[in-house]
């Protein structure tokens, strides 16, 4: 009695094995090429990213919306520890806000939907040097409201939208500062790892003078 024939599994093709090996090799090579922005990177002094963000003092800004951005930014940078006094860095804010109509009622001519925008121009200075910023950028936040016919309700809705947009601005500035300090730490680490030699000192194995001619 003969045994039943079971279907044999097809052996993987050579091309498929080569492709799989290539994927594994490529993933191994690119493992160290990606670095999270919020990783606890350090600068040449060994200070972590979060500690560097805590070393930024946010200068007082006039206006309710400006103060809202400032308070949100202080919390985002320090985690609620408060604005540091005498920090190595000072951040200066310039905040503007505006309200624009998005949808207008064709009958009454009044806005039905409005967009609130908070814009920020900021500069980061080293303490004791307010002449030239070490970095600067812009940030903005937007929030929409459904406009109503009640004046006080609309005013409250605009205020809440300004607060939401201010939070977006603060988080954007924090991300921009994190990128700056991360790049600054990477450059400092690369510079610190370079070996600087005195050009007058000969390298080992290098003759100081040409050998005498025979």
Secondary structure as GFF3:
##gff-version 3
##sequence-region A 1 214
A	DSSP	alpha_helix	14	29	.	.	.	ID=ss1
A	DSSP	three_ten_helix	31	33	.	.	.	ID=ss2
A	DSSP	alpha_helix	49	54	.	.	.	ID=ss3
A	DSSP	beta_strand	56	58	.	.	.	ID=ss4
A	DSSP	alpha_helix	64	78	.	.	.	ID=ss5
A	DSSP	beta_strand	89	104	.	.	.	ID=ss6
A	DSSP	beta_strand	111	126	.	.	.	ID=ss7
A	DSSP	beta_strand	135	146	.	.	.	ID=ss8
A	DSSP	alpha_helix	151	193	.	.	.	ID=ss9
###
